[in-house]
Amino acid sequence: MIIRVSYHLASFGSRASGNCMGGRLSSLANRPANPRETQKNMPNFYVRTAATGTGDGSDWNNAFTEFANINWVSVRSGDNIWVAGGNYQALPINKGGVAGQPIQILRAISSDAVPVAAPGWSPSFATTQIVINAVGGVGITIGALSSPVRYVTLDGRSAPIGLASAFLVKWGNTGGSGGGEAGVWSGNNPTDHIVLKNISCISIWPGISAQVGDMRGFDITGTPLKSDYSISSCEVGGPHDTSIFFAVNAGVFNNMLIEGCLLHDSGTGNPGVMHPNVISFGECTNVTVRNNRCYNFTVEGIFLNFNTTHAWIYGNCLFGAADWPSSNARAFEVDQAANATDVHIWNNSIYHLPLGARLDNSTGTISGCEFQNNILVGASASFQGGWAHDHNAYDTSNPTGEPGALYNIVPPFKAPNSGDFHFFGANARGINVGRALINPATSPPNGATHSVQLDPDGNTRGGDGLWDMGAYEFLTIPVSGGGGGSGGSGSGQAGAVTPPSKASTPIAKSYVTAYPPPSHSKTHSVKSFIDGWPAPTTPSPRGRCKSYVDGYPPSAQPANS
């Protein structure tokens, strides 16, 4: 059975050398100044693969024909680089801006005044996909040269929908083993104040078990001095071991925001070696992970891999599928030797992940951490000292004695087997029994603000006076047609209806509606993804990367090896 899911969007080291170590929220990260408001006052450059002019980037006729041809010497702080649809090779971002004047790389759309007025414009530029072919290499490198890159915005400017995304990075390896590839990599140089929005990174790797190196969608790792990243409304899919990994070698990553993303299919045939995760934390401080949908992963979902201080994880849906090997899957875990301080896991919905919240196995120090207002169905939970856990809902009787908890609940979700984690109706358990929470004093990076009081649809939590558990707030506004779907008046969840059975049809493998029917199940094959995809004419040379595995010393992040 193929489930069509309705979505509400809002390694350490040197990859180049092969030395690796391994919806709708107004507060999206560092929303750049509206290009239509600023472009008239800023120099503009153009990229179009079929341009036949001088190649100086001055307009669509004379556009740079490849990202590698961009004349970065001419690009200054505050400039816009407009991109037309087409097939391209890798994008190296070699220069940044300054505070208040980032360099923006933007997909051109028909409502943009300046690019539409530039000589050579065609409406097809806005309706054709931007596709980066990065088979066997890295699709986008931030800081490809030796100098620091700061204040850059890269925006596909439309919600990701898998293979049909407006800005699509096709990455991975079509050979018998995968390793050393990435959709986006932060390079081996200082990078900060980077905003990545509306980008899909879809791996074309066939998923053969002999993965020999890291394969990461967003690999925000490397040398020190990386900070202030925002990854918003992006997607990672297709077989890979980690969707997003952020860390610095022998340092602390400061300020990360991951929001409104679709992160799926993180898993390898040799998880004991490659240790796949959805989001993996290096040693870090001030991290926000909110309103993401993480599904079909084999080991950790959100993994606090190293010491973590000040983290807020809220409004996420983490779930599994029946045909995806998930017997060891868990939504949350703190590494065995990591410290966790002031970590808050609030208002998440967890489904069909047997190990659920595994928050009991760290030998480090746990202090000031909270697990509250979460709903767990088909998922266990275990805690050690230092975790305050209360006002959560479970479909089992454990853990016992939790203040404000609900036990042995009938699954309250509207259609979890289709990826809909709204409440099924007014009689669902978890409504009006949550704990009211407040925004932290610390803000996410790049001008964003916290939105603990808003659910992923933008509805106010506790708007009726009482907070709900789980990712979505229940609305009592009637919706035409009864229960309805999302959209229209309210959120389409009003009305008392019969709850789904706990023994309902097992969830099948979930893909975005636009995906072709998958031909794989437990073999992880994604043949239907790669039919007809041409290999790049000049594949990037790739070394193999040493995997991050459990054998690394817990007390320090590994050096280059």
C-alpha positions in Angstrom: 0.0 0.0 0.0 1.3 3.4 -1.0 0.4 6.2 1.4 0.1 9.7 0.1 1.1 12.0 2.9 -0.3 15.5 3.3 2.3 17.8 4.7 2.0 21.1 6.4 5.2 23.0 5.6 6.0 26.1 6.8 30.7 14.4 9.6 32.9 16.3 10.5 35.9 17.2 8.4 37.2 17.7 4.9 35.0 16.3 2.2 37.2 17.6 -0.5 40.2 15.8 0.7 38.3 12.8 1.9 39.2 13.4 5.6 35.8 13.1 7.2 34.7 12.7 10.7 32.2 11.6 10.8 3.0 25.1 8.0 3.3 28.3 8.0 5.1 30.4 10.6 5.9 34.0 10.2 9.0 33.4 12.3 11.0 31.5 9.7 14.7 32.0 9.9 16.2 35.3 9.0 13.5 36.0 6.5 15.6 38.0 4.1 14.4 41.4 3.0 11.7 40.9 0.3 13.7 40.6 -2.9 11.0 42.7 -4.7 11.6 45.5 -2.2 15.4 45.5 -2.3 16.4 44.3 -5.8 16.0 47.7 -7.4 18.7 49.1 -5.2 21.1 46.2 -5.5 23.3 44.9 -8.3 21.8 41.8 -9.8 23.4 38.8 -11.5 21.8 36.0 -13.5 22.4 32.3 -14.0 20.8 30.4 -16.9 22.1 27.2 -18.3 21.0 27.9 -21.9 22.3 31.5 -22.2 24.5 32.1 -25.3 25.8 35.7 -24.7 28.9 37.0 -23.1 28.6 35.0 -19.9 29.2 38.0 -17.7 26.0 37.5 -15.7 24.6 41.0 -16.5 21.2 39.8 -17.7 19.4 36.6 -18.9 20.9 36.7 -22.4 24.4 37.1 -21.0 23.9 34.9 -17.9 26.5 32.7 -16.3 25.7 29.3 -17.7 26.9 27.3 -14.7 27.2 28.1 -11.0 30.9 27.4 -11.3 31.2 30.3 -13.8 29.9 33.0 -11.3 32.5 35.8 -11.2 32.6 36.1 -7.4 35.1 39.0 -7.6 32.2 41.1 -9.0 29.7 40.0 -6.4 29.4 42.4 -3.4 27.5 42.4 -0.1 23.8 42.9 -0.7 23.8 41.5 -4.3 21.2 39.2 -5.7 22.0 36.2 -7.9 18.9 35.1 -9.8 18.7 31.6 -11.1 16.5 30.3 -13.9 15.2 26.7 -14.1 17.5 24.2 -15.7 20.0 21.4 -15.1 23.3 22.5 -13.4 26.4 21.0 -12.0 27.5 21.7 -8.4 27.1 25.1 -6.7 30.2 26.5 -4.9 29.3 29.5 -2.8 32.6 31.4 -2.6 31.7 34.7 -1.0 29.4 36.2 1.5 27.9 39.5 2.6 27.8 41.5 5.8 25.1 42.0 8.5 22.1 43.5 7.0 23.3 42.9 3.4 23.6 39.2 2.7 24.4 37.8 -0.7 21.1 36.2 -1.8 21.0 33.3 -4.3 17.3 33.1 -5.4 15.1 31.2 -7.7 13.5 33.8 -10.0 9.7 33.9 -9.9 7.3 35.8 -12.1 6.4 38.4 -9.5 10.0 39.6 -9.2 10.2 43.0 -10.8 13.9 43.2 -11.7 14.6 39.8 -13.1 11.4 39.8 -15.1 12.4 43.2 -16.6 15.9 42.0 -17.4 16.6 41.4 -21.1 16.0 37.8 -22.1 13.4 36.9 -19.5 11.0 34.1 -20.2 8.2 32.9 -18.0 9.5 29.4 -18.4 12.5 30.4 -16.2 10.1 30.4 -13.2 8.2 27.2 -14.0 11.2 25.0 -14.8 13.0 23.1 -12.0 16.4 24.1 -10.8 18.2 20.7 -10.7 21.7 20.3 -9.4 23.2 17.0 -10.5 25.7 15.9 -7.8 26.0 12.2 -8.3 29.2 11.0 -6.5 29.9 14.4 -5.0 28.5 17.4 -3.2 25.7 19.5 -4.6 26.2 22.8 -2.8 29.4 23.8 -1.0 29.4 26.8 1.3 32.9 28.2 1.6 34.5 26.3 -1.2 37.6 28.5 -1.2 39.9 29.4 1.7 38.3 32.6 2.8 35.3 32.8 5.3 31.8 32.9 4.0 29.3 34.8 6.1 25.8 36.2 5.6 24.4 34.2 2.6 20.8 33.3 1.9 20.0 30.5 -0.6 16.3 30.2 -1.2 14.3 28.0 -3.7 11.2 30.0 -2.8 8.7 27.2 -2.8 7.9 24.4 -0.5 9.9 21.2 -1.2 7.9 18.3 -2.8 10.5 15.7 -3.5 11.4 15.1 -7.1 9.0 17.8 -8.2 10.8 20.5 -6.0 11.6 23.8 -7.6 15.1 23.6 -6.2 16.3 20.0 -6.3 19.7 18.6 -5.4 20.1 15.0 -6.7 23.0 13.5 -4.8 24.4 10.1 -3.8 26.1 7.3 -5.6 24.7 5.0 -8.3 27.5 2.4 -7.7 27.6 -0.6 -5.4 28.5 1.4 -2.3 27.7 4.8 -1.0 29.9 7.2 1.0 31.4 10.6 1.0 28.5 12.4 -0.7 26.3 15.2 0.5 23.5 17.4 -0.7 24.8 20.5 1.1 28.2 20.8 2.8 29.5 23.7 4.8 33.1 23.4 3.7 36.4 23.5 5.6 36.4 27.2 6.2 34.6 29.5 8.7 31.0 30.0 7.8 28.2 31.8 9.7 24.9 33.5 9.3 23.8 31.1 6.6 20.1 30.8 5.7 19.1 27.7 3.6 15.4 27.6 2.6 13.2 25.6 0.3 15.8 23.1 -0.9 15.2 19.4 -1.6 18.2 17.0 -1.3 17.1 13.6 -2.7 19.6 10.8 -2.7 19.6 8.6 -5.7 21.8 5.9 -4.0 20.2 2.4 -4.7 20.6 1.6 -1.0 22.9 -1.4 -1.2 24.1 -2.4 2.2 27.8 -1.8 1.7 27.8 1.9 2.6 31.4 2.8 3.3 31.3 6.5 4.2 29.0 9.2 5.3 26.1 10.2 3.2 24.4 13.3 4.6 21.7 15.6 3.2 23.0 18.8 5.0 26.5 18.2 6.3 27.2 21.3 8.4 30.5 20.2 9.8 34.2 20.7 9.5 36.7 23.1 11.1 35.9 25.5 13.9 34.1 28.9 13.6 30.8 27.7 12.2 27.7 29.2 13.7 24.3 30.8 13.1 22.7 28.5 10.6 19.1 28.3 9.7 17.6 25.4 7.7 14.0 26.1 6.9 11.4 24.3 4.8 13.9 22.0 3.3 13.8 18.3 2.6 16.1 15.3 2.7 15.0 12.0 1.2 16.2 8.8 -0.4 18.6 6.4 1.3 21.3 8.1 3.4 22.7 7.8 6.9 22.0 11.3 8.4 19.6 14.0 7.2 21.2 16.9 9.0 24.5 16.8 11.0 25.9 20.0 12.5 29.1 20.1 14.4 32.6 21.6 14.4 35.9 19.8 15.0 37.1 20.3 18.5 34.7 23.2 19.1 31.2 24.2 19.9 28.5 24.9 17.3 26.6 28.1 18.3 23.1 28.9 17.2 21.2 26.5 14.9 17.6 26.6 13.7 16.0 23.6 11.9 12.3 24.2 11.1 9.5 23.1 8.9 11.5 20.4 7.1 10.7 17.0 5.7 13.3 14.5 6.7 12.8 10.9 5.7 14.4 7.6 4.7 17.5 7.9 6.9 18.7 4.3 7.1 21.4 2.0 5.7 21.8 -1.7 5.3 24.6 -1.7 7.9 23.3 0.6 10.7 25.7 -0.9 13.2 28.6 0.6 11.3 27.1 3.8 9.8 24.8 4.6 12.8 22.1 6.6 10.8 20.3 9.5 12.4 17.8 12.1 11.2 19.2 15.1 13.0 22.6 14.7 14.8 23.9 17.3 17.2 27.6 17.9 17.6 28.7 19.8 20.8 26.4 22.8 20.6 24.6 25.6 22.4 21.3 27.4 21.5 19.6 25.0 19.2 16.0 25.1 18.0 14.4 22.1 16.2 10.7 22.8 15.5 7.7 21.8 13.3 9.6 19.2 11.3 8.3 15.9 10.0 10.8 13.1 10.5 9.8 9.6 9.3 11.1 6.2 8.1 14.4 6.1 9.9 16.1 3.1 11.4 17.9 4.3 14.5 17.8 7.8 16.1 15.5 10.5 15.1 16.8 13.6 17.0 20.1 12.5 18.5 22.0 14.6 21.0 25.3 13.2 20.0 27.6 15.4 22.1 27.2 17.9 24.9 24.2 20.0 24.3 23.3 23.2 26.2 20.1 25.2 25.7 18.0 23.3 23.1 14.3 23.6 22.3 12.6 20.8 20.4 8.9 21.3 19.8 6.1 20.8 17.4 7.7 17.9 15.5 6.1 14.8 14.2 8.3 11.7 14.2 6.9 8.5 12.9 7.7 5.1 11.3 6.3 2.9 8.6 5.5 -0.9 8.7 7.8 -1.8 5.7 10.7 0.2 7.1 13.0 -1.7 9.6 12.2 0.2 12.8 12.6 -2.2 15.7 15.4 -0.1 17.1 14.0 3.3 16.0 13.6 6.1 18.6 12.5 9.6 18.3 15.0 11.1 20.9 18.2 10.0 22.5 21.1 11.4 24.4 24.4 9.8 23.6 25.8 7.5 26.3 28.5 9.9 27.4 27.0 13.3 26.5 25.9 16.0 28.9 22.5 17.6 28.4 21.7 21.0 30.0 18.6 23.0 29.7 17.1 20.8 26.9 13.3 21.1 26.4 11.3 18.5 24.4 7.8 19.9 24.2 4.6 19.2 22.2 5.8 16.5 19.8 3.8 13.6 18.3 5.6 10.2 18.2 4.2 7.2 16.3 5.4 3.7 15.5 8.9 4.2 16.9 9.4 1.3 19.3 12.1 2.8 21.5 10.3 6.2 21.5 12.1 8.6 23.9 15.3 6.9 25.1 16.4 9.4 27.6 17.9 7.1 30.3 21.2 5.9 29.0 23.7 8.7 29.3 26.5 8.4 31.8 27.0 12.2 31.5 25.3 14.9 33.5 21.6 15.7 32.8 20.5 19.0 34.2 17.4 21.2 33.9 15.9 19.1 31.1 12.1 18.7 30.3 9.9 16.3 28.4 6.4 17.7 28.4 3.2 17.7 26.4 4.3 14.9 24.1 2.0 12.1 22.7 3.6 8.6 22.2 1.7 5.9 20.4 3.5 2.7 19.6 6.5 4.2 21.3 8.0 3.7 24.8 9.7 6.2 27.0 12.4 5.9 29.6 14.1 8.6 31.7 17.0 9.1 34.0 17.6 11.7 36.7 17.7 15.3 35.5 14.7 14.9 33.2 11.5 16.5 34.4 8.8 14.6 32.6 5.1 15.3 33.0 1.9 15.9 31.1 2.6 13.4 28.4 0.2 10.9 26.8 1.0 7.2 26.3 -0.8 4.2 24.8 0.8 2.0 27.5 0.9 2.1 31.3 4.5 3.2 31.5 6.3 5.2 32.8 4.1 5.1 35.9 3.7 8.0 38.3 4.2 10.8 35.9 2.4 14.0 37.0 -0.4 15.0 34.6 0.2 12.0 32.4 -2.4 10.0 30.4 -2.0 6.3 30.1 -3.4 3.5 27.9 -5.0 6.1 25.6 -6.7 5.2 22.3 -4.5 6.7 19.6 -5.8 10.3 19.3 -4.4 11.1 15.8 -6.7 11.7 12.9 -5.0 9.5 10.3 -1.5 8.5 11.4 -1.2 5.9 8.7 -1.5 8.7 6.2 0.8 11.0 8.2 -1.9 13.3 9.7 -1.3 13.9 13.4 -4.1 16.3 14.1 -6.6 15.2 16.7 -9.3 13.0 15.2 -12.1 14.9 17.0 -13.3 16.6 20.2 -13.3 13.4 22.2 -9.6 12.5 21.5 -7.4 12.2 24.5 -4.8 14.9 24.9 -7.0 17.9 24.3 -7.0 20.6 27.0 -4.8 18.6 29.4 -1.4 19.9 28.5 0.9 22.2 30.4 1.1 25.9 29.4 4.6 26.8 28.3 6.3 30.0 27.6 8.9 31.1 25.0 12.5 31.0 26.2 14.4 34.3 26.6 17.1 33.2 24.1 16.2 33.6 20.4 17.0 31.4 17.4 19.7 32.7 15.0 19.3 35.0 12.0 16.5 37.2 13.3 14.0 34.4 14.0 12.0 34.3 17.2 10.6 31.4 19.2 7.0 30.3 18.6 6.3 27.8 21.4 2.7 29.1 21.5 2.1 28.3 17.8 1.5 24.8 16.3 2.9 23.9 12.9 -0.3 25.2 11.3 0.2 28.6 13.0 -2.7 28.1 15.4 -2.3 29.5 18.9 -1.8 26.8 21.6 -4.2 27.3 24.5 -6.3 29.7 22.4 -9.4 28.3 24.1 -7.7 28.7 27.5 -6.2 25.3 27.8 -3.1 23.7 26.1 -3.2 20.5 24.2 -0.6 17.8 24.1 1.1 16.8 20.9 2.2 18.8 17.8 -1.2 20.2 16.8 -3.6 22.3 18.8 -7.3 21.1 18.4 -9.6 23.8 17.1 -13.3 23.8 17.9 -14.3 25.9 14.9 -16.6 23.8 12.8 -15.4 22.9 9.4 -17.7 22.5 6.4 -18.3 18.9 5.7 -17.5 17.6 9.2 -14.1 16.3 10.0 -12.7 17.4 6.6 -9.1 17.8 5.7 -6.5 20.5 6.4 -7.3 23.9 5.1 -10.5 25.8 4.7 -12.1 27.2 7.9 -10.1 26.0 10.9 -7.8 23.1 10.7 -10.3 20.4 9.6 -10.3 18.6 12.9 -13.6 19.6 14.6 -16.4 17.2 15.5 -16.6 14.1 17.6 -15.9 11.1 15.5 -15.0 7.5 16.1 -11.4 7.1 16.9 -9.1 4.9 14.8 -8.5 1.5 16.1 -5.2 0.7 17.8 -5.1 -2.3 15.5 -5.7 -0.3 12.3 -3.9 -1.1 9.1 -0.1 -0.7 9.6 1.4 2.4 8.2 2.9 1.8 4.8 6.0 3.6 3.5 5.2 7.3 3.1 6.2 9.5 0.3 5.3 13.0 -0.8 2.3 12.9 -3.2 4.4 13.9 -6.2 6.8 10.9 -5.9 6.4 7.9 -8.2 5.3 4.6 -6.6 8.3 3.2 -4.8 9.5 -0.2 -5.8 11.3 -0.9 -2.6 10.6 -1.9 0.9 13.1 -3.5 3.3 15.7 -3.7 0.6 15.9 0.1 0.6 16.0 0.1 -3.3 14.9 3.4 -4.9 15.0 2.4 -8.5 11.9 4.5 -9.2 13.8 7.6 -8.1 16.7 7.3 -10.5 15.2 6.0 -13.8 16.2 8.5 -16.5 18.4 10.6 -14.3 21.6 11.4 -16.2 24.9 11.2 -14.5 26.8 14.4 -14.4 29.3 15.0 -17.2 32.1 15.7 -14.8 31.5 14.0 -11.5 33.2 15.7 -8.5 36.2 13.7 -7.3 35.3 12.2 -4.0 37.4 10.7 -1.3 35.9 8.2 1.1 35.1 9.4 4.6 35.6 7.6 7.8 32.2 7.0 9.4 31.3 8.4 12.7 30.5 5.3 14.8 30.0 4.5 18.4 33.7 3.6 18.8 34.8 7.3 18.8 35.9 8.5 22.3 32.9 10.0 24.0 34.8 12.8 25.8 35.9 14.6 22.7 34.9 15.0 19.1 37.2 13.1 16.8 40.1 14.7 15.0 40.7 14.2 11.3 41.3 10.6 10.6 
